[in-house]
């Protein structure tokens, strides 16, 4: 799998060392380049610094449409987490792809408005159709009060909407209510931040960074571990309870990697390396008793 950079390398000149740069909101930010473009450890430090800086910039001055994107991403993350926990592979795959797309668009210098199909709830909305001319004409007459109606109960807009929803027995409405309940339950799940996949991945990487600092691990291997586990964490969901990592999780992950090979996105060697890293991580989870048994 070819390596991609979120930061741009700027070669050194006039006695200045090379450095990493990022253009964002019409400003350019620079980060230390370490020993050069091939210094992966320095790149990881620069990237982490950029992520922290970007969060501060966005919090201070959110861009147009940014809040919409963040809310939509948050909703898809709940869909992804629920689907993963309940083994709904198809929906989890759809949510994962949508999250990849939305996050990539959020990184763009200029944000375009969200499209209707970007929102998870759009799948439960009935399509909008064009009304025949005579119905449009009738609507105009009603608006001009040229038509008289018999007596009818006076309803507020909210009450009328509620009644219409009760009368709507369409599969779309029912599915929408089912998913709304699922997402509410996902939102109310109480998991200690210390017991999430995100927390344990961070702890494992810190352990590997210590090995790198004592020359027990090369910078290339450290970078690979960070890359592989970030992919696994994003695939499974960063807020996943660590106790949910089991043999089925590894089987599903292996299937995911094989799909990438089948689509010719990755080679078999790349997929195998990703799997080996995750298996080593899971073995470590078992060794520190974060999970009750070691998946085979």
C-alpha positions in Angstrom: 0.0 0.0 0.0 1.6 3.3 -1.0 2.4 5.7 1.7 0.4 9.0 1.7 1.3 12.2 3.5 -1.1 14.6 5.2 1.7 17.1 5.5 3.8 18.4 2.6 7.6 18.1 2.6 9.5 21.3 1.9 13.2 20.8 1.1 15.8 22.9 2.9 17.5 25.8 1.3 20.1 28.5 2.2 21.3 26.6 5.2 17.8 25.9 6.5 16.9 22.2 7.1 13.9 20.6 5.4 10.6 20.8 7.2 7.0 19.7 7.0 4.3 22.2 6.1 0.5 22.4 6.0 -1.6 25.1 4.3 -4.9 25.6 6.1 -7.4 28.4 6.0 -5.1 30.5 3.8 -2.2 30.2 6.3 0.9 28.0 6.3 2.2 26.1 9.3 5.6 24.5 9.6 6.9 21.6 11.6 10.3 20.2 12.4 11.5 17.8 9.7 14.0 15.8 11.9 16.6 14.0 9.8 14.7 14.4 6.5 11.7 13.2 4.6 12.4 9.6 5.3 12.5 10.2 9.1 9.1 8.6 9.9 9.3 9.2 13.6 9.8 13.0 13.0 6.9 12.9 10.6 4.6 11.3 13.2 5.6 13.9 15.7 4.8 16.7 13.2 1.5 15.1 12.2 0.4 14.8 15.9 1.4 18.4 16.4 -0.7 19.4 13.4 -3.8 17.4 14.6 -3.6 19.2 17.9 -3.1 22.6 16.3 -5.9 22.0 13.8 -8.4 21.2 16.6 -7.6 24.4 18.3 -7.9 26.4 15.1 -11.3 24.8 14.3 -12.6 25.3 17.8 -11.8 29.0 17.7 -13.1 29.7 14.2 -15.2 26.9 12.7 -15.5 27.1 8.9 -18.8 27.3 7.1 -20.5 23.9 7.1 -17.9 22.5 9.6 -20.4 21.9 12.4 -22.7 20.1 10.0 -19.9 17.8 9.0 -18.9 17.1 12.6 -22.4 16.3 13.6 -22.9 14.0 10.6 -19.6 12.3 11.2 -20.6 11.8 14.9 -23.9 10.2 13.8 -22.2 7.8 11.3 -19.7 6.9 14.1 -22.6 5.8 16.3 -24.0 3.8 13.3 -20.6 2.2 12.8 -20.2 1.3 16.5 -23.7 -0.2 16.9 -23.3 -2.2 13.7 -19.9 -3.6 14.7 -21.1 -4.6 18.2 -24.2 -6.4 16.7 -22.3 -8.0 13.8 -24.2 -6.0 11.1 -21.4 -6.3 8.6 -23.1 -4.7 5.7 -24.1 -1.5 7.6 -20.7 -1.3 9.3 -19.0 -1.4 6.0 -21.2 1.3 4.6 -20.7 3.5 7.7 -16.9 3.0 7.5 -16.8 4.1 3.8 -19.0 7.1 4.5 -16.8 8.1 7.4 -13.7 7.9 5.3 -15.3 10.1 2.6 -16.7 12.7 5.1 -13.4 13.0 7.0 -11.5 13.4 3.7 -13.8 16.2 2.6 -13.5 17.8 6.0 -9.8 18.1 5.4 -10.3 20.0 2.2 -9.3 23.7 2.2 -12.8 24.7 1.1 -15.8 22.8 2.6 -18.8 22.2 0.3 -22.3 21.8 1.8 -23.3 18.4 2.8 -25.5 16.5 0.3 -28.7 14.9 1.2 -27.3 11.4 0.8 -24.4 12.2 3.2 -26.8 12.0 6.2 -27.6 8.6 7.6 -31.3 9.6 8.1 -31.7 10.3 4.4 -32.2 6.5 3.8 -35.4 6.7 5.7 -36.9 9.7 3.9 -39.4 9.2 1.2 -38.4 10.6 -2.2 -39.7 14.0 -3.2 -41.8 13.9 -6.4 -43.1 16.5 -8.7 -46.9 17.3 -8.3 -49.1 17.2 -11.4 -50.0 20.7 -12.7 -53.6 20.4 -11.5 -52.5 19.7 -7.9 -50.2 22.6 -8.0 -53.0 24.8 -9.2 -55.2 23.5 -6.4 -52.5 24.3 -3.9 -52.4 27.9 -5.2 -56.2 28.3 -4.9 -56.0 27.0 -1.3 -53.2 29.5 -0.5 -55.4 32.3 -2.0 -58.3 31.1 0.1 -60.4 30.5 -3.0 -61.6 27.2 -1.6 -63.8 26.6 1.4 -63.4 23.6 3.7 -65.8 22.0 6.1 -65.1 22.3 9.8 -62.0 20.5 11.0 -60.2 20.4 14.3 -57.6 23.1 14.9 -54.1 21.5 15.2 -50.7 23.0 15.8 -48.1 22.3 13.3 -46.3 20.0 15.8 -49.5 18.0 16.6 -50.3 17.7 12.9 -46.8 16.3 12.2 -47.2 13.9 15.1 -50.5 12.6 13.8 -49.1 12.2 10.3 -46.2 10.2 11.6 -48.5 7.9 13.6 -50.5 7.3 10.4 -47.4 6.6 8.4 -46.9 2.9 8.3 -44.2 2.9 5.6 -41.2 0.6 6.0 -39.0 3.7 5.8 -40.6 5.3 8.8 -40.5 2.1 10.9 -36.8 1.5 10.0 -36.0 5.1 10.9 -37.6 4.8 14.3 -35.7 1.5 14.9 -32.4 3.1 14.0 -33.2 6.2 16.1 -33.7 4.0 19.1 -30.4 2.1 18.3 -28.5 5.3 18.1 -30.0 6.6 21.4 -28.9 3.4 23.1 -25.4 3.8 21.6 -25.2 7.4 22.9 -26.2 6.4 26.4 -23.7 3.5 26.7 -21.3 4.4 29.5 -17.8 3.2 28.8 -14.9 4.5 30.8 -12.4 6.2 28.5 -9.7 4.0 30.0 -11.5 0.9 28.8 -11.8 1.8 25.1 -9.8 0.5 22.1 -8.5 4.0 21.6 -7.0 4.1 25.1 -5.3 0.8 24.8 -3.9 1.5 21.3 -2.4 4.7 22.7 -0.9 2.8 25.6 0.6 0.1 23.3 2.1 2.7 21.0 3.7 4.5 24.0 5.2 1.2 25.0 6.6 0.7 21.5 8.0 4.3 21.5 9.9 3.5 24.6 11.4 0.5 22.8 12.3 2.7 19.9 14.1 5.2 22.3 16.2 2.3 23.7 17.0 1.0 20.2 14.9 -2.1 20.7 12.7 -1.1 17.7 13.5 0.7 14.4 11.8 3.8 13.4 10.3 2.0 10.4 8.8 -0.7 12.6 7.4 2.0 15.0 5.8 3.8 12.1 4.3 0.5 10.7 2.8 -0.3 14.1 1.2 3.2 14.4 -0.2 2.9 10.9 -1.5 -0.6 11.2 -3.2 0.0 14.6 -4.7 3.3 13.5 -6.3 1.5 10.6 -7.6 -1.3 13.0 -8.9 1.3 15.5 -10.7 3.3 12.8 -12.2 0.1 11.4 -13.4 -1.3 14.7 -14.4 2.1 16.3 -12.2 4.0 18.7 -14.9 3.9 21.4 -15.3 0.1 21.3 -15.0 -1.5 24.7 -11.8 -3.4 24.9 -13.7 -6.4 26.3 -15.4 -6.7 22.9 -12.1 -7.6 21.2 -12.3 -11.4 20.7 -11.8 -14.1 18.1 -14.7 -13.0 16.0 -13.2 -9.6 15.8 -10.0 -11.0 14.4 -12.0 -13.1 11.9 -13.9 -10.1 10.7 -10.7 -8.1 10.4 -9.0 -10.8 8.4 -12.0 -10.8 6.1 -11.8 -7.0 5.8 -8.1 -7.3 4.8 -8.8 -10.0 2.2 -11.5 -7.7 0.7 -8.8 -5.1 0.2 -6.6 -7.7 -1.5 -9.5 -8.9 -3.7 -10.2 -5.3 -4.8 -6.5 -5.0 -5.6 -6.1 -2.0 -3.2 -3.4 -4.0 -1.2 -1.0 -6.8 -1.9 -1.1 -10.0 0.1 2.1 -9.1 1.9 0.7 -5.7 3.1 -2.5 -7.4 4.4 -0.4 -10.0 6.2 1.7 -7.3 7.9 -1.4 -5.5 9.1 -2.8 -8.7 10.5 0.4 -9.7 12.2 0.6 -6.3 14.0 -3.0 -6.6 15.3 -2.5 -10.1 16.5 0.6 -9.0 18.4 -1.5 -6.1 19.9 -4.3 -8.6 20.9 -1.7 -10.9 22.5 -0.4 -8.0 24.5 -4.0 -7.2 25.7 -4.3 -10.8 27.0 -0.9 -10.6 28.7 -1.9 -7.5 30.6 -5.3 -9.1 31.4 -7.3 -6.4 29.5 -9.2 -9.3 27.8 -10.2 -12.5 29.6 -8.8 -15.0 27.0 -6.4 -15.0 24.1 -8.2 -15.2 20.7 -6.8 -17.9 18.4 
